[in-house]
């Protein structure tokens, strides 16, 4: 049972359940999955009803709720009822054709984003921002589908006056992590928390004594074991298409908020001068005319 009772913010109960679900034993996973996938039905169930639906015992239902961080089934049920009431709205049928996909995917991603940060621990988030500001050196690590979010936030941090490194390939990430020092920060981004290449870099950072900030969708993943500070967000993917869109957006959203928190902590004349110097340089690069006949001309996209 978790030491701290879970009390997700409004709309975040299912996200919290899904963030813990992979770490549960099979019988508990069945209970948790029914709660996440059929909350309207669970809201009308008793503990015995849920046990029968999951083909397990009432004792397993109780232990599952506690393993998820809730006081018991009635506490979990109350939170699901709360969230269902808050989310009640008219359902619009999907239009046919391209317009239908535009609306459907946008609405699905919006639903994911709306509650995606409910499972982020505020104290951990504050500690992560403080560590990044104080670190002599910051490394961003992310491969595969998590790579774009890591690269984008590395650039935003640099523009805001917090220089950082973000090698693109996994080998460079691991080698760079290995030469970090105590006090340095390694931000490791992996939605699944189980990417072997990313975990190798995280392990190298741990061995080097750096502070590892894990950004993932699952609270008890392999990445959690390597992280000094864990930021968990966005485990709810209703379907492959919405999930494929939502996963990257959630990572970018969470890292963007972290970047804003870091920038806020860096307020001061020196930080502001650094930010303006970088922005001026960026503006000069974008505005610089290029000669189409000059092979050395650089195109900025």
C-alpha positions in Angstrom: 0.0 0.0 0.0 1.3 3.5 -0.8 2.2 5.5 2.2 0.5 8.7 0.9 -3.1 8.6 0.0 -3.8 9.5 -3.6 -6.1 12.4 -4.2 -5.9 13.2 -7.9 -7.1 16.6 -9.1 -10.5 16.7 -10.8 -10.4 14.7 -13.9 -7.2 13.0 -13.1 -8.3 9.8 -11.4 -8.1 7.6 -14.5 -4.7 9.0 -15.4 -3.4 8.2 -12.0 -4.7 4.6 -12.2 -3.1 4.1 -15.6 0.2 5.5 -14.4 0.4 2.8 -11.8 -1.3 -0.1 -13.6 1.7 -1.7 -15.3 3.4 -2.4 -12.0 0.5 -4.3 -10.5 0.1 -8.1 -10.4 -2.2 -9.6 -13.1 -5.4 -9.9 -11.0 -4.9 -6.3 -9.7 -4.3 -5.1 -13.3 -7.7 -6.6 -14.3 -9.4 -4.6 -11.5 -7.6 -1.4 -12.3 -8.2 -1.7 -16.1 -12.0 -2.1 -15.5 -11.9 1.1 -13.4 -10.0 3.0 -16.1 -11.9 1.7 -19.1 -15.5 1.5 -17.6 -15.7 4.2 -15.0 -19.4 4.8 -15.6 -20.1 1.1 -14.7 -17.7 1.1 -11.7 -19.5 4.1 -10.3 -22.6 2.0 -9.9 -20.8 -1.1 -8.6 -20.1 -2.5 -5.2 -16.7 -4.0 -4.3 -18.2 -7.4 -4.8 -19.6 -6.4 -8.2 -16.1 -5.2 -9.3 -14.5 -8.4 -8.0 -16.9 -10.5 -10.1 -16.3 -8.4 -13.2 -12.6 -8.8 -12.8 -12.9 -12.5 -12.0 -11.1 -12.1 -8.6 -12.0 -11.7 -4.9 -13.3 -8.7 -3.0 -10.0 -8.8 -1.0 -8.1 -8.3 -4.2 -10.2 -5.4 -5.1 -9.5 -3.8 -1.7 -5.7 -4.5 -2.0 -5.7 -3.1 -5.5 -7.3 0.2 -4.5 -4.7 0.5 -1.7 -1.9 -0.4 -4.1 -3.1 2.4 -6.4 -2.9 4.8 -3.4 -6.5 5.0 -2.5 -8.0 4.4 1.0 -10.2 1.7 -0.4 -12.8 0.9 -3.1 -15.3 3.5 -1.8 -12.7 6.2 -2.0 -11.8 5.3 -5.6 -15.5 5.1 -6.5 -16.1 8.5 -5.1 -13.3 10.0 -7.1 -14.6 8.4 -10.3 -18.1 9.7 -9.7 -16.6 13.2 -9.1 -14.7 13.1 -12.3 -17.6 11.8 -14.4 -19.8 14.6 -13.1 -17.1 17.2 -14.0 -16.6 15.7 -17.5 -20.3 15.4 -18.4 -21.0 17.1 -21.7 -22.9 16.5 -24.9 -21.2 14.0 -27.2 -20.8 15.2 -30.8 -20.8 12.4 -33.4 -17.7 12.4 -35.7 -18.2 13.7 -39.1 -17.2 11.7 -42.1 -14.1 12.2 -44.2 -11.1 14.4 -43.5 -13.1 17.0 -41.5 -14.2 14.2 -39.2 -10.6 13.1 -38.5 -9.5 16.7 -37.9 -12.2 17.1 -35.3 -11.9 13.7 -33.8 -8.1 13.7 -33.3 -8.1 17.3 -32.1 -10.9 16.5 -29.5 -9.2 13.3 -28.5 -5.8 15.0 -27.9 -7.6 17.8 -26.1 -9.3 15.3 -23.7 -5.9 13.7 -23.1 -4.2 17.1 -22.4 -7.0 18.3 -20.2 -6.1 15.9 -17.4 -2.6 14.8 -18.4 -0.7 16.7 -15.7 -3.1 15.7 -12.9 -0.6 13.0 -11.8 2.4 15.3 -11.5 3.6 15.6 -7.9 3.8 19.3 -7.2 6.7 18.9 -4.7 8.7 16.9 -7.2 8.0 19.4 -9.9 9.3 22.3 -7.7 12.4 20.2 -6.7 13.1 19.6 -10.4 12.9 23.2 -11.3 15.1 24.2 -8.4 17.7 21.5 -9.4 17.8 22.7 -13.0 18.4 26.3 -12.1 21.2 25.4 -9.6 22.9 22.9 -11.8 26.3 23.7 -13.3 25.5 21.5 -16.3 22.1 20.2 -17.7 21.8 17.3 -20.1 18.5 16.4 -21.9 18.1 12.7 -22.9 15.3 11.3 -25.0 15.3 8.9 -28.0 12.7 7.5 -30.3 9.3 9.2 -30.0 10.5 11.1 -26.9 13.4 12.7 -28.8 11.5 15.6 -30.4 10.1 16.8 -27.0 13.6 16.7 -25.4 15.2 18.6 -28.3 12.5 21.2 -28.3 12.7 21.9 -24.6 16.5 22.0 -24.7 16.2 24.8 -27.3 13.6 26.7 -25.2 15.8 26.4 -22.0 18.8 27.7 -23.9 16.8 30.7 -25.3 15.6 31.5 -21.8 19.2 31.7 -20.6 19.6 28.2 -19.1 22.2 26.5 -21.3 21.9 22.8 -21.7 23.1 19.9 -23.9 20.9 17.6 -25.9 22.8 15.2 -28.1 20.5 13.5 -30.7 21.8 10.0 -30.8 21.8 7.5 -27.9 25.5 6.8 -27.8 26.4 10.5 -27.5 23.7 10.8 -24.7 25.2 7.9 -22.8 28.8 9.2 -23.1 27.8 12.7 -22.1 25.9 11.4 -19.1 28.9 9.4 -18.0 31.0 12.5 -17.6 28.5 14.5 -15.6 29.3 15.4 -12.0 27.4 15.6 -8.7 25.2 18.7 -8.8 24.7 18.4 -12.6 21.2 17.5 -13.8 20.2 14.9 -16.4 16.6 15.2 -17.6 15.5 11.8 -19.0 12.4 11.7 -21.2 10.7 8.4 -21.9 6.9 8.0 -22.1 7.1 4.2 -21.4 9.9 4.5 -18.9 11.4 1.4 -20.5 13.4 2.5 -23.5 16.7 0.6 -23.3 18.8 3.2 -25.0 17.4 6.0 -22.8 17.8 3.9 -19.6 21.4 3.3 -20.4 22.0 7.1 -20.4 20.0 7.4 -17.2 22.1 4.7 -15.5 25.3 6.4 -16.7 24.1 9.7 -15.1 23.3 7.9 -11.8 26.8 6.3 -11.8 28.3 9.8 -12.4 26.5 11.1 -9.4 24.2 13.6 -11.3 20.7 14.3 -10.3 18.3 12.4 -12.6 14.9 13.9 -13.4 12.7 11.3 -15.0 9.8 12.4 -17.2 7.4 9.5 -18.0 3.8 8.3 -18.1 4.2 5.5 -15.6 5.1 5.9 -11.9 6.6 2.5 -11.3 8.6 2.0 -14.5 12.3 1.1 -14.9 13.0 4.8 -15.3 11.5 5.5 -11.9 14.2 3.3 -10.4 16.9 5.5 -11.9 15.3 8.8 -11.0 16.0 11.1 -8.1 13.0 13.2 -9.1 10.1 11.7 -11.0 7.5 13.6 -13.0 4.6 11.5 -14.2 2.0 12.6 -16.7 -0.2 11.5 -19.5 -0.9 7.7 -19.3 -4.4 7.9 -20.8 -4.5 7.0 -24.4 -8.0 6.0 -25.5 -6.9 4.6 -28.8 -3.8 4.2 -30.8 -4.3 7.2 -33.0 -5.2 9.6 -30.2 -2.5 8.1 -28.0 0.1 8.5 -30.7 -0.7 12.2 -30.9 -1.3 12.6 -27.2 1.9 11.0 -25.9 4.2 13.6 -27.7 1.9 16.5 -26.8 1.8 15.5 -23.1 5.6 15.3 -22.9 6.0 18.6 -24.6 3.4 20.2 -22.3 4.9 18.9 -19.1 8.4 19.9 -20.2 7.2 23.3 -21.3 5.7 24.0 -17.9 8.9 22.9 -16.3 10.8 25.3 -18.6 8.6 28.2 -17.6 9.1 27.4 -13.9 12.9 27.4 -14.5 12.7 30.7 -16.4 10.6 32.2 -13.5 13.3 31.2 -11.0 16.0 32.8 -13.1 14.6 36.3 -13.0 17.4 38.8 -12.5 19.5 41.2 -14.5 22.1 38.7 -15.6 19.5 36.1 -16.7 17.5 38.7 -18.5 20.5 40.0 -20.4 21.4 36.5 -21.4 17.9 35.8 -22.7 17.9 39.0 -24.7 21.3 38.3 -26.1 20.2 34.9 -27.3 17.0 36.2 -28.7 18.8 39.0 -30.6 21.2 36.4 -32.0 18.2 34.2 -33.1 16.6 37.2 -34.7 19.7 38.0 -36.6 20.0 34.5 -37.9 16.4 34.4 -39.1 16.6 37.9 -40.7 20.0 37.3 -42.4 19.5 37.3 -46.2 20.8 34.3 -48.1 22.2 34.2 -51.6 20.6 31.4 -53.5 23.8 31.0 -55.6 26.0 30.8 -52.5 26.5 27.1 -51.5 27.5 28.2 -48.0 24.2 29.9 -47.3 22.4 28.4 -44.3 18.7 27.8 -44.3 17.0 28.1 -40.9 13.7 26.3 -40.4 
